[in-house]
Amino acid sequence: MAQITAKDVQKLRQASGAGMMDAKKALTEADGDFEAALQALREKGLAKAESRTDRDNTDGAVAIAVDGKRAALVELKAETDFSAKAADFVSLTRELADLVLAGGESAVEQRAEAIDDLKLTKKENIALGKVALVEAGEGALIDAYLHTDQEGRGINGVIVVGEGIDAATLHEVALHIAFAKPSALTREAVPAEDIERERESALGVTKAEGKPEAAWDKIVEGRVSKWLAERVLLEQGMFGEKETVAQRIGSGSITRFVQAYIGD
């Protein structure tokens, strides 16, 4: 039987994030083998982490990496800003964005173990959120914007691709997206079930207001149209003003945008 010292237990605790008694027990069961004890604690911790997956993880961090006409965005989700603001959390999010830029969206799998380790040390429901690699084709421009908090953590990231638009205007659109948080580029991109749900809600409100039945259809369609205009990028007023995004870009076009923000 190997002799297990307090120093051994402390080393295992620091590596695994486990409590003193759990670390000592793991070392004892592994007959002092540090790596075997660490793996046992890791497996036990991951099993426990699975029970946290139903907990809200609306906090986190966003990172963007850009190289010429390519940009990558990665969102790593957490339960609390205490965890999300930590240097190791922010650093991993940035590393994941760099990996996606270099190797595509599936490259995040290379750091799956590091994400698991954060689940163990933070004891939170930590998971990947949005992951995207965006490329601008021939004749198109790409712009990226990342809003950070005072600690330097990315909390609102945008990538947008445009054609027939100058760089300054495209950047304005990126800033607008960060501000207005559109959910779709065009009305056609809004899920039909979402529109139908809003239509049913609008009809209920219209009936409750005592509007004449003959006018219901027109009132409901007007309300649904307004609801869509608030969510569709091209129909939104730039920074809440009257001029729409479509009017600002003129004959140009927005071909794609991606956004991830904390609290979504």
VENVENNOR-V212082 format. One record per pair of residues at least 4 apart in sequence whose ideal C-beta (glycine too) atoms are under 6 Angstrom apart, sorted by sequence separation. I is the first residue (numbers start at 1). J is the second residue. D is the distance in whole Angstrom. If there is no record, write none. Layout:
BEGIN
I&J&D ; I&J&D
END
This chain:
BEGIN
4&8&5 ; 12&16&6 ; 18&22&4 ; 41&45&6 ; 81&85&5 ; 87&91&6 ; 99&103&6 ; 103&107&3 ; 118&122&5 ; 136&140&4 ; 148&152&5 ; 149&153&5 ; 165&169&5 ; 176&180&6 ; 185&189&5 ; 190&194&6 ; 211&215&5 ; 215&219&5 ; 216&220&6 ; 228&232&6 ; 237&241&5 ; 243&247&5 ; 13&18&6 ; 18&23&5 ; 27&32&6 ; 66&71&5 ; 78&83&4 ; 84&89&6 ; 100&105&6 ; 165&170&5 ; 184&189&4 ; 190&195&6 ; 206&211&5 ; 237&242&6 ; 238&243&5 ; 243&248&6 ; 30&36&4 ; 78&84&4 ; 83&89&6 ; 136&142&4 ; 148&154&5 ; 149&155&5 ; 184&190&5 ; 229&235&4 ; 30&37&4 ; 65&72&5 ; 100&107&5 ; 119&126&5 ; 237&244&6 ; 238&245&6 ; 99&107&4 ; 118&126&5 ; 146&154&5 ; 147&155&6 ; 162&170&5 ; 211&219&6 ; 64&73&5 ; 147&156&4 ; 235&244&6 ; 236&245&6 ; 13&23&5 ; 27&37&5 ; 206&216&6 ; 238&248&5 ; 12&23&4 ; 26&37&4 ; 63&74&5 ; 146&157&5 ; 234&245&5 ; 96&108&5 ; 233&245&6 ; 234&246&4 ; 62&75&5 ; 145&158&5 ; 160&173&6 ; 206&219&5 ; 9&23&5 ; 26&40&5 ; 160&174&5 ; 206&220&6 ; 9&24&5 ; 26&41&5 ; 61&76&5 ; 144&159&5 ; 60&76&5 ; 158&174&5 ; 60&77&4 ; 76&93&4 ; 143&160&5 ; 203&220&5 ; 60&78&5 ; 202&220&5 ; 8&27&6 ; 59&78&5 ; 142&161&5 ; 158&177&5 ; 57&77&4 ; 158&178&5 ; 57&78&6 ; 59&80&6 ; 140&161&5 ; 141&162&6 ; 202&223&4 ; 16&38&6 ; 57&79&5 ; 59&81&5 ; 74&96&4 ; 92&114&6 ; 156&178&5 ; 202&224&6 ; 4&27&5 ; 15&38&6 ; 18&41&5 ; 61&84&5 ; 74&97&4 ; 108&131&6 ; 140&163&5 ; 60&84&5 ; 12&37&6 ; 16&41&4 ; 59&84&5 ; 72&97&5 ; 134&159&5 ; 136&161&5 ; 199&224&5 ; 74&100&6 ; 105&131&5 ; 141&167&6 ; 198&224&6 ; 143&170&5 ; 4&32&6 ; 72&100&4 ; 105&133&5 ; 143&171&5 ; 2&31&5 ; 61&90&5 ; 72&101&4 ; 104&133&6 ; 141&170&5 ; 145&174&4 ; 198&227&5 ; 2&32&3 ; 63&93&4 ; 63&94&4 ; 143&174&5 ; 147&178&6 ; 61&93&4 ; 65&97&4 ; 64&97&6 ; 65&98&5 ; 100&133&5 ; 145&178&6 ; 63&97&4 ; 67&101&6 ; 65&101&4 ; 83&122&4 ; 83&124&5 ; 187&228&5 ; 79&124&4 ; 187&232&6 ; 78&124&5 ; 79&125&6 ; 78&126&5 ; 183&231&5 ; 184&232&5 ; 185&233&5 ; 182&231&6 ; 77&127&5 ; 182&233&4 ; 77&129&5 ; 75&129&3 ; 182&236&6 ; 75&130&4 ; 180&236&5 ; 74&131&5 ; 73&132&5 ; 179&239&6 ; 72&133&5 ; 176&238&5 ; 71&134&5 ; 90&153&5 ; 176&239&6 ; 70&135&5 ; 85&151&5 ; 69&136&4 ; 57&125&4 ; 85&153&5 ; 46&116&6 ; 49&119&4 ; 55&125&4 ; 71&142&6 ; 53&125&6 ; 52&125&4 ; 69&142&5 ; 71&144&5 ; 45&120&4 ; 66&144&5 ; 64&144&5 ; 177&257&6 ; 64&146&5 ; 177&259&6 ; 73&157&5 ; 165&249&5 ; 73&159&6 ; 164&251&6 ; 165&252&4 ; 71&159&5 ; 164&252&4 ; 162&252&6 ; 163&253&5 ; 63&154&5 ; 61&153&5 ; 62&154&4 ; 162&254&5 ; 61&154&6 ; 64&157&5 ; 161&255&5 ; 62&157&4 ; 161&256&5 ; 160&257&4 ; 159&258&5 ; 158&259&5 ; 17&120&5 ; 157&260&5 ; 17&121&4 ; 156&261&4 ; 155&262&4 ; 134&258&6 ; 132&258&5 ; 130&260&4 ; 73&258&6 ; 75&260&4 ; 73&260&6 ; 62&260&5 ; 60&262&6 ; 59&262&6 ; 58&263&6
END
